[in-house]
């Protein structure tokens, strides 16, 4: 259950739904990735549970 998984998130700036790849080999991570639509920096906070399912939270960088 390790490796990259696709997830859908909603951009906190423009509201578009984006497909992102989550690296599930890391149980807990946070990083910033630019929105593919509006190019603003989205903050990702990812937790991977014991089943290898990622839980992704996104927020604005300026929150
Ligand atoms: Zn956006």
PDB file of the backbone (N, CA, C, O) and the ligand in Angstrom, with CONECT records:
HET     ZN  A 101       1
ATOM      1  N   UNK A   1       0.822  -1.201   0.000  1.00  0.00           N
ATOM      2  CA  UNK A   1       0.000   0.000   0.000  1.00  0.00           C
ATOM      3  C   UNK A   1       0.862   1.259   0.000  1.00  0.00           C
ATOM      4  O   UNK A   1       0.380   2.341   0.336  1.00  0.00           O
ATOM      5  N   UNK A   2       2.110   1.128  -0.367  1.00  0.00           N
ATOM      6  CA  UNK A   2       2.984   2.285  -0.363  1.00  0.00           C
ATOM      7  C   UNK A   2       3.054   2.889  -1.758  1.00  0.00           C
ATOM      8  O   UNK A   2       2.685   2.269  -2.756  1.00  0.00           O
ATOM      9  N   UNK A   3       3.534   4.106  -1.786  1.00  0.00           N
ATOM     10  CA  UNK A   3       3.752   4.737  -3.064  1.00  0.00           C
ATOM     11  C   UNK A   3       2.800   5.873  -3.321  1.00  0.00           C
ATOM     12  O   UNK A   3       2.153   6.388  -2.409  1.00  0.00           O
ATOM     13  N   UNK A   4       2.725   6.250  -4.562  1.00  0.00           N
ATOM     14  CA  UNK A   4       1.911   7.398  -4.931  1.00  0.00           C
ATOM     15  C   UNK A   4       0.451   6.997  -5.080  1.00  0.00           C
ATOM     16  O   UNK A   4       0.135   5.967  -5.675  1.00  0.00           O
ATOM     17  N   UNK A   5      -0.426   7.817  -4.537  1.00  0.00           N
ATOM     18  CA  UNK A   5      -1.863   7.637  -4.745  1.00  0.00           C
ATOM     19  C   UNK A   5      -2.446   8.946  -5.223  1.00  0.00           C
ATOM     20  O   UNK A   5      -1.997  10.024  -4.833  1.00  0.00           O
ATOM     21  N   UNK A   6      -3.440   8.841  -6.062  1.00  0.00           N
ATOM     22  CA  UNK A   6      -4.117  10.038  -6.541  1.00  0.00           C
ATOM     23  C   UNK A   6      -5.190  10.436  -5.544  1.00  0.00           C
ATOM     24  O   UNK A   6      -5.863   9.582  -4.967  1.00  0.00           O
ATOM     25  N   UNK A   7      -5.343  11.717  -5.348  1.00  0.00           N
ATOM     26  CA  UNK A   7      -6.390  12.225  -4.471  1.00  0.00           C
ATOM     27  C   UNK A   7      -6.986  13.457  -5.119  1.00  0.00           C
ATOM     28  O   UNK A   7      -6.351  14.110  -5.948  1.00  0.00           O
ATOM     29  N   UNK A   8      -8.214  13.768  -4.731  1.00  0.00           N
ATOM     30  CA  UNK A   8      -8.855  14.985  -5.211  1.00  0.00           C
ATOM     31  C   UNK A   8      -8.925  15.989  -4.070  1.00  0.00           C
ATOM     32  O   UNK A   8      -9.313  15.652  -2.952  1.00  0.00           O
ATOM     33  N   UNK A   9      -8.557  17.184  -4.359  1.00  0.00           N
ATOM     34  CA  UNK A   9      -8.682  18.248  -3.364  1.00  0.00           C
ATOM     35  C   UNK A   9      -9.361  19.436  -4.033  1.00  0.00           C
ATOM     36  O   UNK A   9      -9.456  19.516  -5.257  1.00  0.00           O
ATOM     37  N   UNK A  10      -9.821  20.341  -3.207  1.00  0.00           N
ATOM     38  CA  UNK A  10     -10.432  21.558  -3.744  1.00  0.00           C
ATOM     39  C   UNK A  10      -9.536  22.732  -3.393  1.00  0.00           C
ATOM     40  O   UNK A  10      -9.162  22.926  -2.236  1.00  0.00           O
ATOM     41  N   UNK A  11      -9.207  23.491  -4.385  1.00  0.00           N
ATOM     42  CA  UNK A  11      -8.341  24.644  -4.170  1.00  0.00           C
ATOM     43  C   UNK A  11      -9.015  25.633  -3.223  1.00  0.00           C
ATOM     44  O   UNK A  11     -10.152  26.036  -3.465  1.00  0.00           O
ATOM     45  N   UNK A  12      -8.333  26.031  -2.151  1.00  0.00           N
ATOM     46  CA  UNK A  12      -8.940  26.993  -1.213  1.00  0.00           C
ATOM     47  C   UNK A  12      -9.017  28.414  -1.767  1.00  0.00           C
ATOM     48  O   UNK A  12      -9.642  29.284  -1.161  1.00  0.00           O
ATOM     49  N   UNK A  13      -8.401  28.644  -2.885  1.00  0.00           N
ATOM     50  CA  UNK A  13      -8.443  29.989  -3.482  1.00  0.00           C
ATOM     51  C   UNK A  13      -9.534  30.086  -4.543  1.00  0.00           C
ATOM     52  O   UNK A  13     -10.420  30.936  -4.454  1.00  0.00           O
ATOM     53  N   UNK A  14      -9.466  29.210  -5.549  1.00  0.00           N
ATOM     54  CA  UNK A  14     -10.368  29.346  -6.686  1.00  0.00           C
ATOM     55  C   UNK A  14     -11.497  28.316  -6.674  1.00  0.00           C
ATOM     56  O   UNK A  14     -12.427  28.419  -7.474  1.00  0.00           O
ATOM     57  N   UNK A  15     -11.434  27.315  -5.772  1.00  0.00           N
ATOM     58  CA  UNK A  15     -12.521  26.358  -5.645  1.00  0.00           C
ATOM     59  C   UNK A  15     -12.520  25.251  -6.681  1.00  0.00           C
ATOM     60  O   UNK A  15     -13.425  24.417  -6.690  1.00  0.00           O
ATOM     61  N   UNK A  16     -11.522  25.225  -7.554  1.00  0.00           N
ATOM     62  CA  UNK A  16     -11.447  24.164  -8.550  1.00  0.00           C
ATOM     63  C   UNK A  16     -11.052  22.847  -7.884  1.00  0.00           C
ATOM     64  O   UNK A  16     -10.291  22.834  -6.917  1.00  0.00           O
ATOM     65  N   UNK A  17     -11.577  21.743  -8.409  1.00  0.00           N
ATOM     66  CA  UNK A  17     -11.167  20.429  -7.936  1.00  0.00           C
ATOM     67  C   UNK A  17      -9.913  19.999  -8.692  1.00  0.00           C
ATOM     68  O   UNK A  17      -9.863  20.039  -9.921  1.00  0.00           O
ATOM     69  N   UNK A  18      -8.915  19.594  -7.938  1.00  0.00           N
ATOM     70  CA  UNK A  18      -7.629  19.242  -8.530  1.00  0.00           C
ATOM     71  C   UNK A  18      -7.288  17.797  -8.200  1.00  0.00           C
ATOM     72  O   UNK A  18      -7.611  17.302  -7.120  1.00  0.00           O
ATOM     73  N   UNK A  19      -6.632  17.127  -9.138  1.00  0.00           N
ATOM     74  CA  UNK A  19      -6.086  15.797  -8.880  1.00  0.00           C
ATOM     75  C   UNK A  19      -4.629  15.973  -8.469  1.00  0.00           C
ATOM     76  O   UNK A  19      -3.845  16.611  -9.171  1.00  0.00           O
ATOM     77  N   UNK A  20      -4.290  15.413  -7.351  1.00  0.00           N
ATOM     78  CA  UNK A  20      -2.911  15.503  -6.898  1.00  0.00           C
ATOM     79  C   UNK A  20      -2.401  14.103  -6.580  1.00  0.00           C
ATOM     80  O   UNK A  20      -3.187  13.193  -6.319  1.00  0.00           O
ATOM     81  N   UNK A  21      -1.098  13.940  -6.602  1.00  0.00           N
ATOM     82  CA  UNK A  21      -0.483  12.677  -6.243  1.00  0.00           C
ATOM     83  C   UNK A  21       0.087  12.802  -4.832  1.00  0.00           C
ATOM     84  O   UNK A  21       0.822  13.741  -4.526  1.00  0.00           O
ATOM     85  N   UNK A  22      -0.261  11.855  -3.994  1.00  0.00           N
ATOM     86  CA  UNK A  22       0.196  11.861  -2.613  1.00  0.00           C
ATOM     87  C   UNK A  22       1.211  10.741  -2.439  1.00  0.00           C
ATOM     88  O   UNK A  22       0.970   9.598  -2.828  1.00  0.00           O
ATOM     89  N   UNK A  23       2.333  11.085  -1.858  1.00  0.00           N
ATOM     90  CA  UNK A  23       3.355  10.077  -1.569  1.00  0.00           C
ATOM     91  C   UNK A  23       3.019   9.401  -0.247  1.00  0.00           C
ATOM     92  O   UNK A  23       3.274   9.956   0.822  1.00  0.00           O
ATOM     93  N   UNK A  24       2.442   8.196  -0.321  1.00  0.00           N
ATOM     94  CA  UNK A  24       1.954   7.524   0.881  1.00  0.00           C
ATOM     95  C   UNK A  24       3.044   6.769   1.628  1.00  0.00           C
ATOM     96  O   UNK A  24       2.756   6.089   2.612  1.00  0.00           O
ATOM     97  N   UNK A  25       4.257   6.874   1.190  1.00  0.00           N
ATOM     98  CA  UNK A  25       5.345   6.236   1.940  1.00  0.00           C
ATOM     99  C   UNK A  25       5.757   7.100   3.129  1.00  0.00           C
ATOM    100  O   UNK A  25       6.541   6.667   3.974  1.00  0.00           O
ATOM    101  N   UNK A  26       5.234   8.309   3.191  1.00  0.00           N
ATOM    102  CA  UNK A  26       5.498   9.197   4.313  1.00  0.00           C
ATOM    103  C   UNK A  26       4.197   9.365   5.093  1.00  0.00           C
ATOM    104  O   UNK A  26       3.195   9.813   4.535  1.00  0.00           O
ATOM    105  N   UNK A  27       4.205   9.007   6.385  1.00  0.00           N
ATOM    106  CA  UNK A  27       2.964   8.983   7.158  1.00  0.00           C
ATOM    107  C   UNK A  27       2.409  10.372   7.415  1.00  0.00           C
ATOM    108  O   UNK A  27       1.194  10.557   7.468  1.00  0.00           O
ATOM    109  N   UNK A  28       3.266  11.320   7.571  1.00  0.00           N
ATOM    110  CA  UNK A  28       2.820  12.668   7.896  1.00  0.00           C
ATOM    111  C   UNK A  28       3.695  13.657   7.174  1.00  0.00           C
ATOM    112  O   UNK A  28       4.921  13.589   7.256  1.00  0.00           O
ATOM    113  N   UNK A  29       3.076  14.570   6.471  1.00  0.00           N
ATOM    114  CA  UNK A  29       3.873  15.532   5.732  1.00  0.00           C
ATOM    115  C   UNK A  29       3.068  16.790   5.483  1.00  0.00           C
ATOM    116  O   UNK A  29       1.837  16.768   5.470  1.00  0.00           O
ATOM    117  N   UNK A  30       3.771  17.868   5.289  1.00  0.00           N
ATOM    118  CA  UNK A  30       3.116  19.089   4.866  1.00  0.00           C
ATOM    119  C   UNK A  30       4.041  19.789   3.885  1.00  0.00           C
ATOM    120  O   UNK A  30       5.263  19.783   4.032  1.00  0.00           O
ATOM    121  N   UNK A  31       3.426  20.383   2.890  1.00  0.00           N
ATOM    122  CA  UNK A  31       4.214  21.023   1.849  1.00  0.00           C
ATOM    123  C   UNK A  31       3.310  22.009   1.118  1.00  0.00           C
ATOM    124  O   UNK A  31       2.098  22.053   1.327  1.00  0.00           O
ATOM    125  N   UNK A  32       3.926  22.777   0.276  1.00  0.00           N
ATOM    126  CA  UNK A  32       3.193  23.773  -0.495  1.00  0.00           C
ATOM    127  C   UNK A  32       3.332  23.446  -1.975  1.00  0.00           C
ATOM    128  O   UNK A  32       4.426  23.203  -2.484  1.00  0.00           O
ATOM    129  N   UNK A  33       2.179  23.450  -2.650  1.00  0.00           N
ATOM    130  CA  UNK A  33       2.195  23.198  -4.079  1.00  0.00           C
ATOM    131  C   UNK A  33       1.288  24.228  -4.741  1.00  0.00           C
ATOM    132  O   UNK A  33       0.208  24.530  -4.233  1.00  0.00           O
ATOM    133  N   UNK A  34       1.721  24.756  -5.856  1.00  0.00           N
ATOM    134  CA  UNK A  34       0.912  25.758  -6.532  1.00  0.00           C
ATOM    135  C   UNK A  34      -0.314  25.116  -7.181  1.00  0.00           C
ATOM    136  O   UNK A  34      -0.233  24.020  -7.734  1.00  0.00           O
ATOM    137  N   UNK A  35      -1.445  25.812  -7.106  1.00  0.00           N
ATOM    138  CA  UNK A  35      -2.662  25.361  -7.775  1.00  0.00           C
ATOM    139  C   UNK A  35      -2.411  25.283  -9.280  1.00  0.00           C
ATOM    140  O   UNK A  35      -1.792  26.170  -9.867  1.00  0.00           O
ATOM    141  N   UNK A  36      -2.908  24.194  -9.898  1.00  0.00           N
ATOM    142  CA  UNK A  36      -2.721  24.027 -11.337  1.00  0.00           C
ATOM    143  C   UNK A  36      -3.588  24.995 -12.134  1.00  0.00           C
ATOM    144  O   UNK A  36      -3.351  25.212 -13.322  1.00  0.00           O
ATOM    145  N   UNK A  37      -4.593  25.577 -11.481  1.00  0.00           N
ATOM    146  CA  UNK A  37      -5.512  26.471 -12.186  1.00  0.00           C
ATOM    147  C   UNK A  37      -5.162  27.937 -11.943  1.00  0.00           C
ATOM    148  O   UNK A  37      -4.977  28.701 -12.890  1.00  0.00           O
ATOM    149  N   UNK A  38      -5.071  28.330 -10.653  1.00  0.00           N
ATOM    150  CA  UNK A  38      -4.863  29.744 -10.367  1.00  0.00           C
ATOM    151  C   UNK A  38      -3.426  30.049  -9.934  1.00  0.00           C
ATOM    152  O   UNK A  38      -3.084  31.212  -9.715  1.00  0.00           O
ATOM    153  N   UNK A  39      -2.589  29.030  -9.809  1.00  0.00           N
ATOM    154  CA  UNK A  39      -1.153  29.170  -9.542  1.00  0.00           C
ATOM    155  C   UNK A  39      -0.843  29.773  -8.176  1.00  0.00           C
ATOM    156  O   UNK A  39       0.277  30.226  -7.939  1.00  0.00           O
ATOM    157  N   UNK A  40      -1.829  29.784  -7.273  1.00  0.00           N
ATOM    158  CA  UNK A  40      -1.532  30.280  -5.939  1.00  0.00           C
ATOM    159  C   UNK A  40      -1.068  29.133  -5.038  1.00  0.00           C
ATOM    160  O   UNK A  40      -1.419  27.978  -5.275  1.00  0.00           O
ATOM    161  N   UNK A  41      -0.284  29.448  -4.010  1.00  0.00           N
ATOM    162  CA  UNK A  41       0.344  28.381  -3.209  1.00  0.00           C
ATOM    163  C   UNK A  41      -0.618  27.752  -2.212  1.00  0.00           C
ATOM    164  O   UNK A  41      -1.080  28.413  -1.282  1.00  0.00           O
ATOM    165  N   UNK A  42      -0.916  26.478  -2.407  1.00  0.00           N
ATOM    166  CA  UNK A  42      -1.803  25.732  -1.515  1.00  0.00           C
ATOM    167  C   UNK A  42      -0.941  24.981  -0.503  1.00  0.00           C
ATOM    168  O   UNK A  42       0.039  24.326  -0.858  1.00  0.00           O
ATOM    169  N   UNK A  43      -1.336  25.094   0.775  1.00  0.00           N
ATOM    170  CA  UNK A  43      -0.651  24.360   1.817  1.00  0.00           C
ATOM    171  C   UNK A  43      -1.319  23.003   1.997  1.00  0.00           C
ATOM    172  O   UNK A  43      -2.519  22.931   2.262  1.00  0.00           O
ATOM    173  N   UNK A  44      -0.559  21.943   1.857  1.00  0.00           N
ATOM    174  CA  UNK A  44      -1.075  20.591   2.027  1.00  0.00           C
ATOM    175  C   UNK A  44      -0.622  20.047   3.374  1.00  0.00           C
ATOM    176  O   UNK A  44       0.538  20.200   3.758  1.00  0.00           O
ATOM    177  N   UNK A  45      -1.549  19.409   4.090  1.00  0.00           N
ATOM    178  CA  UNK A  45      -1.192  18.659   5.291  1.00  0.00           C
ATOM    179  C   UNK A  45      -1.744  17.257   5.094  1.00  0.00           C
ATOM    180  O   UNK A  45      -2.958  17.072   5.006  1.00  0.00           O
ATOM    181  N   UNK A  46      -0.861  16.270   5.023  1.00  0.00           N
ATOM    182  CA  UNK A  46      -1.257  14.918   4.666  1.00  0.00           C
ATOM    183  C   UNK A  46      -0.961  13.965   5.815  1.00  0.00           C
ATOM    184  O   UNK A  46       0.133  13.963   6.378  1.00  0.00           O
ATOM    185  N   UNK A  47      -1.967  13.153   6.151  1.00  0.00           N
ATOM    186  CA  UNK A  47      -1.779  12.062   7.087  1.00  0.00           C
ATOM    187  C   UNK A  47      -2.164  10.769   6.378  1.00  0.00           C
ATOM    188  O   UNK A  47      -3.210  10.701   5.732  1.00  0.00           O
ATOM    189  N   UNK A  48      -1.330   9.754   6.497  1.00  0.00           N
ATOM    190  CA  UNK A  48      -1.632   8.458   5.894  1.00  0.00           C
ATOM    191  C   UNK A  48      -1.959   7.484   7.020  1.00  0.00           C
ATOM    192  O   UNK A  48      -1.166   7.303   7.944  1.00  0.00           O
ATOM    193  N   UNK A  49      -3.136   6.855   6.936  1.00  0.00           N
ATOM    194  CA  UNK A  49      -3.528   5.959   8.022  1.00  0.00           C
ATOM    195  C   UNK A  49      -2.937   4.564   7.832  1.00  0.00           C
ATOM    196  O   UNK A  49      -2.171   4.320   6.899  1.00  0.00           O
ATOM    197  N   UNK A  50      -3.310   3.645   8.742  1.00  0.00           N
ATOM    198  CA  UNK A  50      -2.700   2.308   8.721  1.00  0.00           C
ATOM    199  C   UNK A  50      -3.079   1.520   7.475  1.00  0.00           C
ATOM    200  O   UNK A  50      -2.355   0.610   7.071  1.00  0.00           O
ATOM    201  N   UNK A  51      -4.199   1.862   6.870  1.00  0.00           N
ATOM    202  CA  UNK A  51      -4.601   1.190   5.626  1.00  0.00           C
ATOM    203  C   UNK A  51      -3.923   1.802   4.400  1.00  0.00           C
ATOM    204  O   UNK A  51      -4.157   1.371   3.271  1.00  0.00           O
ATOM    205  N   UNK A  52      -3.099   2.792   4.630  1.00  0.00           N
ATOM    206  CA  UNK A  52      -2.417   3.423   3.514  1.00  0.00           C
ATOM    207  C   UNK A  52      -3.251   4.450   2.785  1.00  0.00           C
ATOM    208  O   UNK A  52      -2.900   4.879   1.685  1.00  0.00           O
ATOM    209  N   UNK A  53      -4.376   4.853   3.405  1.00  0.00           N
ATOM    210  CA  UNK A  53      -5.241   5.838   2.778  1.00  0.00           C
ATOM    211  C   UNK A  53      -4.824   7.236   3.214  1.00  0.00           C
ATOM    212  O   UNK A  53      -4.756   7.520   4.410  1.00  0.00           O
ATOM    213  N   UNK A  54      -4.549   8.091   2.269  1.00  0.00           N
ATOM    214  CA  UNK A  54      -4.144   9.440   2.645  1.00  0.00           C
ATOM    215  C   UNK A  54      -5.345  10.306   3.013  1.00  0.00           C
ATOM    216  O   UNK A  54      -6.402  10.226   2.388  1.00  0.00           O
ATOM    217  N   UNK A  55      -5.162  11.130   4.035  1.00  0.00           N
ATOM    218  CA  UNK A  55      -6.144  12.138   4.376  1.00  0.00           C
ATOM    219  C   UNK A  55      -5.462  13.480   4.129  1.00  0.00           C
ATOM    220  O   UNK A  55      -4.441  13.806   4.735  1.00  0.00           O
ATOM    221  N   UNK A  56      -6.056  14.237   3.229  1.00  0.00           N
ATOM    222  CA  UNK A  56      -5.413  15.456   2.773  1.00  0.00           C
ATOM    223  C   UNK A  56      -6.223  16.659   3.238  1.00  0.00           C
ATOM    224  O   UNK A  56      -7.434  16.717   3.026  1.00  0.00           O
ATOM    225  N   UNK A  57      -5.569  17.597   3.858  1.00  0.00           N
ATOM    226  CA  UNK A  57      -6.203  18.859   4.204  1.00  0.00           C
ATOM    227  C   UNK A  57      -5.460  19.968   3.475  1.00  0.00           C
ATOM    228  O   UNK A  57      -4.232  19.964   3.399  1.00  0.00           O
ATOM    229  N   UNK A  58      -6.206  20.900   2.951  1.00  0.00           N
ATOM    230  CA  UNK A  58      -5.574  22.010   2.249  1.00  0.00           C
ATOM    231  C   UNK A  58      -5.988  23.316   2.898  1.00  0.00           C
ATOM    232  O   UNK A  58      -7.100  23.446   3.411  1.00  0.00           O
ATOM    233  N   UNK A  59      -5.103  24.258   2.872  1.00  0.00           N
ATOM    234  CA  UNK A  59      -5.428  25.576   3.412  1.00  0.00           C
ATOM    235  C   UNK A  59      -4.652  26.622   2.650  1.00  0.00           C
ATOM    236  O   UNK A  59      -3.700  26.329   1.926  1.00  0.00           O
ATOM    237  N   UNK A  60      -5.089  27.845   2.834  1.00  0.00           N
ATOM    238  CA  UNK A  60      -4.391  28.965   2.200  1.00  0.00           C
ATOM    239  C   UNK A  60      -3.120  29.265   2.966  1.00  0.00           C
ATOM    240  O   UNK A  60      -3.043  29.105   4.184  1.00  0.00           O
ATOM    241  N   UNK A  61      -2.148  29.695   2.229  1.00  0.00           N
ATOM    242  CA  UNK A  61      -0.871  29.981   2.873  1.00  0.00           C
ATOM    243  C   UNK A  61      -0.987  31.126   3.860  1.00  0.00           C
ATOM    244  O   UNK A  61      -0.248  31.176   4.843  1.00  0.00           O
ATOM    245  N   UNK A  62      -1.922  32.060   3.605  1.00  0.00           N
ATOM    246  CA  UNK A  62      -2.012  33.250   4.458  1.00  0.00           C
ATOM    247  C   UNK A  62      -2.987  33.086   5.614  1.00  0.00           C
ATOM    248  O   UNK A  62      -3.251  34.051   6.330  1.00  0.00           O
ATOM    249  N   UNK A  63      -3.539  31.869   5.818  1.00  0.00           N
ATOM    250  CA  UNK A  63      -4.447  31.648   6.943  1.00  0.00           C
ATOM    251  C   UNK A  63      -3.708  31.713   8.270  1.00  0.00           C
ATOM    252  O   UNK A  63      -4.319  31.549   9.326  1.00  0.00           O
TER     253      UNK A  63
HETATM  254 ZN    ZN A 101      -6.720  27.539  -7.509  1.00  0.00          ZN
END
